[in-house]
Amino acid sequence: MRALVAAGTQRSLDALVGACKDNDAEVQIFAVDGLVNFYLPGYVATGMSASLKRAGGVVTSRWSDGENTDVVEPDTPVRPEIVQALSGIATGGSAMESRANAARALGILRARMAYRRY
């Protein structure tokens, strides 16, 4: 998964969208960070996947108390299937950490159409 995220190419997007459907929270987190990294290069170094730790079956991460200024330019086109995959994790991810990470990603990508579903 790390290699796929590190690739950061157009061709890796479909595989990362597919990985969003995995039931493992760690895989979901890496997939989300990889999708954001495509639109905001360098994000994986500061995203949730950079601080992941697995303790048995539980995935934990540390959240920064600092201000998050990561956001794409307003006119950046984000593929609809990516927004749909992120919305799916935000509303039904396998762990609270993966849900929070997906919600953060939707904000970073300015994915307004994700919020229109509700």
N, C-alpha and C positions, 0 to 999 in steps of 0.2 A: 504494500500500500504506500509506503514512504517513497518508493521509486516512482510510482505513478503520480503522486503529489509533486515530487521534485521535478518531474518532466515538464509540467506546466504548459503543455501544448494544446492546441485545438483538438487534436485527436484523443487526448486524455479526458476531455470533458464528458464524453458519453460513458466511459468507464466509471468516472467519479459519480455521475448521476445514478448509474446502476448500483454503486456501492452505498448510496444513500438509503437503499432499500434493505440493507443488511440489518440484522437484529442486534449486532454487537455495537455498543455505544462508542467504543474506541474507533471502530471502522467508520461509523457515522461522523464522528468528530474529524477524523482525518479527511474524509471525503468533502465535508463542508469547508474545511480550511483550504483544501486543494482547489475547490471551485472559486473561493474568494481570491486565492493566490493568482489565479488566471487573470482576473480583472484588476487586482491590486498586487503586482509582483513584490515579493518579499514578505507578504503577510504571514506565511507559515512560520517565520522566525519569531513572530510575536503573537500568533493566534493561540487558541487553546491547545492545539496538538503539540506545541512547543513545550508544554509543562505537564503533559499527561503522565500519570502513574497508575499502574494496575495493582490493586491489592486483592488477590483472589479473583472474584467475579465482579468486583466493583471498580469502576473507573473514577479517579479523582483528578482534579486539576485545581491550580490556584488561580484566583481571579485577581487582577491588579486593581488597586483602589484608585489608580491614577486616571486621568481623563483620557478617553479614547477618541482620537481624532481621525481614525481610519475611515475613509469614505471615498467612493469613486466619484468621478465628475458627474454632474447631473445629466449630461447628455450621453452617458455610456450605455449602449444597448446591451441588455442582459437577456440571454436566450430564455424564452418562456418555460422550457422544460427544466431549466436550472432553478428558476423561481418556484416551480411546482415541487421539485424535489426538496428544496429547502423548507418550503411551507409544510410539506409532509412530515419532516423531522420536527419542526417547531411545534406542531400540534400533536404528534404521535410518536416521537422518538423513544428509543428504548430506555433512556435515562434522563434525568433532569438536566445533567450537564450537556448532553447532546442537544436537547431541546433549546436550552439557553444559548448554546453556540450557534444553532441555526437561526434563532431569532436575531442574534447579533449580526450574523451574516446578511440577513435580509435587510437590516438597517444600513449596513455598510454598502450594499449593492443598490440601495435606494429602490427596493423592489415594491413599489406602491401597489402593483396588481396583486400581490400576495395578501394585502390587507383588504382588498375589495371582496374577497371570498366570504368574509364574515359579516 
